[in-house]
Amino acid sequence: MILRMTAACLLAVVAAGTSNAAPTYYVGLQGGYDWSESDVTIPNYPANFDLDTDGFVGGLFAGVSFPVGGAWSLGVEGDVNWTDGDGSNNSDPTNPGNTEIYVIEKNWNGSLRGRIGYACGKTQFFGTLGWVWAEAESFYIPGGNPKPTANVDGVSTGLGVEHDYEGGWFARAEYRYSDTDEDTVVHGGPSSYDLDSHTLLLGAGYKFGG
């Protein structure tokens, strides 16, 4: 259903792009903090536990927006971010004698989202909906290696506000929630985890066109 909603939003943007309305393009930098939780399963123990992988995040964003009547606009936005989020937990919490630690280190994430905005003067409120991709590595202590890579994807939603300044510059603040599927990796045996997150971002960028 989310994919259908995202596709419908993108089709609406395409339709807006075929009108006489001049598009506005924008690029920028963003940074913030990401509160993430992974649901980890190790079937051979068996074990299941939650692991927090909080950390800083920062990267680039770019998009295009089309006016669609009144103060409303539709657009598409993409971004790519580096993150230093990591976390660890006892790999078998129900076993009192276990001292082994399971570690997840996040590497990067990116998204492609439809966007709807409503302008009040130089300030615009916006919401987004789309798809997110993320990469992370996991390993055990003791052990350390290998560090198999998990690639997860899922739904990303967000709400934000931005303000325009002179000369095409703007600043913005945004909240996002991402809910990904699990991926399975193999060390000596299999384990699987997802990367669900709440993220607060501050950004600044430049608009042209429009």
Kinemage of the C-alpha trace (Angstrom):
@kinemage 1
@onewidth
@group {chain A} dominant
@subgroup {mainchain}
@vectorlist {calphas} color= white
{ca met a 1} P 0.000 0.000 0.000
{ca ile a 2} L 2.844 2.397 0.864
{ca leu a 3} L 4.439 1.726 -2.512
{ca arg a 4} L 1.139 2.555 -4.243
{ca met a 5} L 0.821 5.780 -2.274
{ca thr a 6} L 4.407 6.754 -3.126
{ca ala a 7} L 3.863 5.933 -6.799
{ca ala a 8} L 0.669 8.019 -6.800
{ca cys a 9} L 2.577 10.939 -5.303
{ca leu a 10} L 5.327 10.652 -7.908
{ca leu a 11} L 2.740 10.487 -10.707
{ca ala a 12} L 1.141 13.647 -9.314
{ca val a 13} L 4.522 15.346 -9.420
{ca val a 14} L 5.008 14.249 -13.027
{ca ala a 15} L 1.580 15.643 -13.869
{ca ala a 16} L 2.487 18.912 -12.169
{ca gly a 17} L 5.684 19.009 -14.180
{ca thr a 18} L 3.738 18.885 -17.440
{ca ser a 19} L 1.800 22.020 -16.508
{ca asn a 20} L 2.992 25.582 -17.138
{ca ala a 21} L 4.130 25.943 -13.532
{ca ala a 22} L 7.871 26.619 -13.287
{ca pro a 23} L 9.635 24.097 -11.032
{ca thr a 24} L 11.921 25.057 -8.160
{ca tyr a 25} L 15.086 22.989 -7.741
{ca tyr a 26} L 17.085 22.860 -4.526
{ca val a 27} L 20.184 21.279 -2.988
{ca gly a 28} L 21.540 21.373 0.536
{ca leu a 29} L 23.377 19.918 3.503
{ca gln a 30} L 21.774 18.398 6.592
{ca gly a 31} L 22.784 16.937 9.922
{ca gly a 32} L 21.219 15.732 13.117
{ca tyr a 33} L 20.717 12.795 15.424
{ca asp a 34} L 19.197 9.391 14.824
{ca trp a 35} L 17.551 7.258 17.513
{ca ser a 36} L 17.414 3.706 16.143
{ca glu a 37} L 16.344 0.320 17.426
{ca ser a 38} L 17.062 -3.073 15.903
{ca asp a 39} L 15.114 -6.264 16.586
{ca val a 40} L 17.866 -8.922 16.537
{ca thr a 41} L 17.231 -12.650 16.100
{ca ile a 42} L 19.916 -15.353 16.431
{ca pro a 43} L 18.069 -18.607 15.695
{ca asn a 44} L 20.849 -21.072 16.609
{ca tyr a 45} L 21.038 -19.959 20.281
{ca pro a 46} L 18.030 -19.169 20.142
{ca ala a 47} L 17.986 -15.486 21.108
{ca asn a 48} L 15.894 -12.415 20.381
{ca phe a 49} L 16.571 -8.940 21.779
{ca asp a 50} L 16.369 -5.214 21.011
{ca leu a 51} L 19.533 -3.218 20.385
{ca asp a 52} L 19.797 0.593 20.240
{ca thr a 53} L 22.037 2.001 17.486
{ca asp a 54} L 21.805 5.747 18.127
{ca gly a 55} L 24.223 8.210 16.554
{ca phe a 56} L 24.865 11.342 14.551
{ca val a 57} L 23.849 11.554 10.904
{ca gly a 58} L 24.706 13.984 8.136
{ca gly a 59} L 24.639 14.242 4.378
{ca leu a 60} L 23.271 15.810 1.214
{ca phe a 61} L 19.732 16.355 -0.071
{ca ala a 62} L 18.292 17.526 -3.387
{ca gly a 63} L 14.823 17.865 -4.857
{ca val a 64} L 12.371 19.563 -7.147
{ca ser a 65} L 9.046 21.201 -6.279
{ca phe a 66} L 6.110 22.285 -8.457
{ca pro a 67} L 3.378 24.783 -7.470
{ca val a 68} L -0.026 23.161 -7.929
{ca gly a 69} L -2.397 25.966 -6.967
{ca gly a 70} L -2.683 28.464 -4.178
{ca ala a 71} L -0.039 27.911 -1.515
{ca trp a 72} L 0.319 24.168 -2.267
{ca ser a 73} L 3.221 22.404 -3.934
{ca leu a 74} L 4.206 18.835 -4.848
{ca gly a 75} L 7.722 17.540 -5.278
{ca val a 76} L 10.257 14.749 -5.099
{ca glu a 77} L 13.280 14.702 -2.807
{ca gly a 78} L 16.222 12.366 -2.341
{ca asp a 79} L 19.066 12.277 0.136
{ca val a 80} L 22.109 10.249 1.163
{ca asn a 81} L 23.611 10.320 4.659
{ca trp a 82} L 26.582 8.995 6.593
{ca thr a 83} L 25.973 7.872 10.172
{ca asp a 84} L 28.152 6.806 13.090
{ca gly a 85} L 25.334 5.029 14.935
{ca asp a 86} L 26.241 1.798 16.711
{ca gly a 87} L 25.123 -0.335 19.608
{ca ser a 88} L 25.798 -3.600 21.421
{ca asn a 89} L 24.005 -6.145 23.561
{ca asn a 90} L 24.614 -9.522 25.159
{ca ser a 91} L 24.098 -12.019 22.328
{ca asp a 92} L 22.080 -14.413 24.534
{ca pro a 93} L 20.447 -12.371 27.321
{ca thr a 94} L 18.566 -15.319 28.797
{ca asn a 95} L 21.790 -17.289 29.352
{ca pro a 96} L 23.335 -16.108 32.686
{ca gly a 97} L 26.765 -17.473 31.756
{ca asn a 98} L 27.018 -15.835 28.348
{ca thr a 99} L 29.569 -13.005 27.980
{ca glu a 100} L 29.539 -12.720 24.179
{ca ile a 101} L 28.477 -9.326 22.771
{ca tyr a 102} L 26.609 -8.669 19.521
{ca val a 103} L 27.460 -5.345 17.845
{ca ile a 104} L 25.773 -3.402 15.024
{ca glu a 105} L 27.521 -0.490 13.278
{ca lys a 106} L 25.494 1.612 10.832
{ca asn a 107} L 27.242 2.949 7.717
{ca trp a 108} L 24.871 5.021 5.588
{ca asn a 109} L 21.259 5.532 4.545
{ca gly a 110} L 19.450 7.129 1.646
{ca ser a 111} L 15.870 7.812 0.651
{ca leu a 112} L 13.603 8.843 -2.214
{ca arg a 113} L 10.374 10.508 -1.119
{ca gly a 114} L 7.399 12.358 -2.473
{ca arg a 115} L 6.780 15.733 -0.836
{ca ile a 116} L 3.754 17.973 -0.315
{ca gly a 117} L 4.128 21.528 0.965
{ca tyr a 118} L 2.006 24.466 2.094
{ca ala a 119} L 3.525 27.960 2.124
{ca cys a 120} L 2.718 30.768 4.558
{ca gly a 121} L 4.710 33.680 3.205
{ca lys a 122} L 8.375 32.741 3.274
{ca thr a 123} L 7.742 29.758 5.552
{ca gln a 124} L 6.651 26.372 4.207
{ca phe a 125} L 5.351 23.362 6.107
{ca phe a 126} L 5.902 20.025 4.390
{ca gly a 127} L 5.340 16.307 4.693
{ca thr a 128} L 7.129 13.438 2.954
{ca leu a 129} L 6.464 9.779 2.216
{ca gly a 130} L 8.685 7.325 0.388
{ca trp a 131} L 11.319 4.618 0.571
{ca val a 132} L 14.538 4.372 2.580
{ca trp a 133} L 17.630 2.190 2.156
{ca ala a 134} L 20.286 1.591 4.820
{ca glu a 135} L 23.495 -0.397 5.292
{ca ala a 136} L 25.018 -1.734 8.499
{ca glu a 137} L 27.616 -4.252 9.679
{ca ser a 138} L 27.451 -6.644 12.628
{ca phe a 139} L 29.973 -8.740 14.533
{ca tyr a 140} L 30.572 -10.556 17.812
{ca ile a 141} L 32.955 -9.730 20.674
{ca pro a 142} L 35.126 -11.712 21.160
{ca gly a 143} L 35.597 -12.498 17.505
{ca gly a 144} L 35.341 -9.151 15.742
{ca asn a 145} L 35.504 -10.554 12.229
{ca pro a 146} L 33.989 -11.174 9.813
{ca lys a 147} L 31.660 -8.160 9.554
{ca pro a 148} L 28.902 -9.152 7.119
{ca thr a 149} L 26.878 -6.308 5.628
{ca ala a 150} L 23.111 -6.053 5.976
{ca asn a 151} L 21.135 -4.015 3.451
{ca val a 152} L 17.644 -3.118 4.633
{ca asp a 153} L 14.867 -1.044 3.100
{ca gly a 154} L 11.449 0.160 4.093
{ca val a 155} L 9.094 3.095 4.531
{ca ser a 156} L 10.139 6.642 5.467
{ca thr a 157} L 7.719 9.380 6.535
{ca gly a 158} L 8.495 12.900 7.682
{ca leu a 159} L 7.237 16.335 8.711
{ca gly a 160} L 9.180 19.565 8.521
{ca val a 161} L 9.273 23.329 8.216
{ca glu a 162} L 11.568 25.521 6.127
{ca his a 163} L 12.097 29.263 5.803
{ca asp a 164} L 13.341 31.185 2.769
{ca tyr a 165} L 15.960 33.917 3.044
{ca glu a 166} L 17.318 36.412 0.539
{ca gly a 167} L 19.278 35.256 -2.487
{ca gly a 168} L 17.720 31.795 -2.777
{ca trp a 169} L 18.991 30.468 0.554
{ca phe a 170} L 16.799 28.564 3.005
{ca ala a 171} L 17.000 26.709 6.317
{ca arg a 172} L 14.827 23.860 7.547
{ca ala a 173} L 14.100 21.440 10.365
{ca glu a 174} L 12.627 17.976 9.862
{ca tyr a 175} L 11.504 14.889 11.779
{ca arg a 176} L 11.532 11.473 10.082
{ca tyr a 177} L 10.435 7.985 11.010
{ca ser a 178} L 11.783 4.963 9.116
{ca asp a 179} L 10.514 1.380 9.414
{ca thr a 180} L 12.626 -1.210 7.564
{ca asp a 181} L 12.373 -4.919 6.904
{ca glu a 182} L 14.895 -7.375 8.346
{ca asp a 183} L 17.960 -8.680 6.538
{ca thr a 184} L 19.816 -11.905 7.385
{ca val a 185} L 23.607 -12.094 7.640
{ca val a 186} L 25.902 -15.048 8.367
{ca his a 187} L 28.845 -15.031 10.784
{ca gly a 188} L 29.499 -18.547 12.084
{ca gly a 189} L 25.713 -18.881 11.892
{ca pro a 190} L 22.820 -16.676 10.774
{ca ser a 191} L 21.393 -13.625 12.492
{ca ser a 192} L 18.859 -11.064 11.309
{ca tyr a 193} L 17.920 -7.511 12.243
{ca asp a 194} L 16.083 -4.399 11.080
{ca leu a 195} L 16.903 -0.673 11.495
{ca asp a 196} L 13.887 1.334 12.672
{ca ser a 197} L 14.632 4.948 13.508
{ca his a 198} L 13.432 8.368 14.647
{ca thr a 199} L 15.585 11.163 13.205
{ca leu a 200} L 15.781 14.921 13.810
{ca leu a 201} L 17.537 16.897 11.071
{ca leu a 202} L 18.571 20.531 10.571
{ca gly a 203} L 19.467 21.613 7.066
{ca ala a 204} L 20.419 24.554 4.883
{ca gly a 205} L 20.331 24.826 1.125
{ca tyr a 206} L 19.943 26.872 -2.018
{ca lys a 207} L 16.953 27.142 -4.402
{ca phe a 208} L 17.053 27.991 -8.088
{ca gly a 209} L 14.498 28.137 -10.853
{ca gly a 210} L 10.863 28.769 -10.089
